[in-house]
Amino acid sequence: MPKKLLDTDSLPTLVQERLSTWGRCIRTQRLRQRITAADLCARMGISEATLRRLERGDSGAGAGAYLTALLVLGVSDEATPPLPPLLWSDMTQRRVKPTRQERGAGDDADYF
């Protein structure tokens, strides 16, 4: 069995909650639309074990699998609204300023 990339305990609470919410959404929509697990898996090209992991909100399942499931079920725009272009545009004024230590100022400047 492959090792998980992220341990659930090391994820921020917000990420865990979001994955859990997506999983509940996938399961609820699948049942509301009367789509069997086997049918959804066939549409997505995944195994039923992977679908169970998605529906549980498992962090080891790939983000692409979550987003594909939401898309196939027709709820991707509501569950994952598009990000505003400001978040990926090249705006230099939004850069994080380096700390004093990163700039070389401070007591430890000569230490390294």
C-alpha positions in Angstrom: 0.0 0.0 0.0 1.5 3.4 -1.0 2.4 5.8 1.8 0.1 8.8 2.1 1.6 12.1 1.2 -0.1 14.0 4.0 -1.0 12.8 7.5 -4.5 13.9 8.5 -3.3 15.0 11.9 -0.8 17.5 10.3 -3.4 19.2 8.1 -4.8 22.5 9.2 -8.3 22.2 10.6 -9.8 24.3 7.8 -8.4 21.9 5.2 -9.8 18.9 7.0 -13.2 20.5 7.3 -13.2 21.4 3.6 -12.4 17.9 2.6 -15.0 16.5 4.9 -17.6 18.9 3.5 -16.7 18.0 -0.1 -17.0 14.3 0.8 -20.4 14.8 2.3 -21.4 16.8 -0.7 -20.3 14.0 -3.1 -22.2 11.3 -1.2 -25.3 13.4 -0.7 -25.5 14.4 -4.4 -24.8 10.9 -5.6 -27.6 9.6 -3.5 -30.0 12.4 -4.4 -29.4 11.9 -8.1 -29.8 8.1 -7.5 -26.4 7.4 -9.0 -24.9 4.1 -7.8 -21.3 4.0 -6.6 -20.4 1.7 -9.5 -21.9 4.2 -12.1 -20.1 7.2 -10.6 -16.8 5.2 -10.5 -17.2 4.2 -14.1 -17.9 7.8 -15.1 -14.8 9.0 -13.2 -12.5 6.1 -14.0 -11.8 5.4 -10.3 -12.2 2.4 -8.0 -15.0 2.1 -5.5 -12.4 2.2 -2.7 -11.3 5.6 -4.0 -14.9 6.8 -4.1 -15.3 5.6 -0.4 -12.2 7.6 0.5 -13.6 10.7 -1.3 -17.0 10.4 0.5 -15.2 10.1 3.8 -13.1 13.3 3.1 -9.8 11.4 3.2 -6.8 13.7 2.6 -5.0 10.9 0.8 -7.4 11.1 -2.2 -6.2 13.4 -4.9 -7.6 16.9 -5.3 -8.3 16.0 -9.0 -10.6 13.2 -7.9 -12.6 15.5 -5.6 -12.9 18.1 -8.3 -13.9 15.5 -10.9 -16.5 14.0 -8.7 -18.0 17.4 -8.0 -18.0 18.2 -11.7 -19.6 14.9 -12.7 -22.3 15.5 -10.1 -22.9 19.0 -11.5 -22.1 20.9 -8.3 -18.5 22.1 -9.0 -19.4 25.8 -9.4 -21.2 25.8 -6.1 -18.7 23.7 -4.2 -15.6 25.3 -5.6 -16.3 28.7 -7.0 -13.7 30.1 -9.4 -10.9 32.1 -7.9 -10.7 35.8 -8.7 -7.9 36.6 -11.2 -6.2 38.9 -8.7 -4.9 35.8 -6.9 -2.7 34.6 -9.7 -2.0 37.8 -11.6 1.6 39.2 -11.4 1.1 42.0 -8.9 4.4 43.0 -7.3 2.8 45.3 -4.7 1.2 42.2 -3.1 4.5 40.5 -2.3 5.4 39.5 1.2 8.2 41.7 2.6 11.2 39.8 3.9 11.8 39.9 7.6 14.8 41.7 9.1 16.6 38.4 9.5 16.0 37.5 5.9 17.4 40.9 4.8 20.5 40.4 6.9 19.7 42.9 9.6 19.7 41.9 13.2 21.9 40.3 15.8 22.4 37.0 14.0 23.5 38.6 10.7 27.1 37.5 11.2 26.3 34.1 12.6 26.0 32.4 9.2 
